[in-house]
Amino acid sequence: MGAISEDEQVARLQEQVNREGAIEKATYKERQRQIRNSAKNVNDIKSKHFKHTGSIDARTFLRWEQHSPGFWNDDSSRNQFMKDNPECRVAKD
């Protein structure tokens, strides 16, 4: 079997990224539901140094950090994410 061209390598990689992206999108709601259920006990933590404002599954967290390094440290990015993804916000009591 011969070597594949750079264009073919790029095309294969793009196909893989697209497949993984489709799987990630298709499984997002279930992952988010699971993480929200797992984090319910976090709401009981009372501390002046901690305020639980949202729960985000690790795959989504890491994807955004990889896509835009420092994303989660930027207040405006984090606030926009929570606005765009209300399922990640902690319900107000």
PyMOL commands that set and color helices and strands:
alter all, ss='L'
color gray80, all
select helices_A, chain A and resi 6-38+40-44+58-67+71-73+75-84+86-88
alter helices_A, ss='H'
color red, helices_A
deselect
rebuild
show_as cartoon
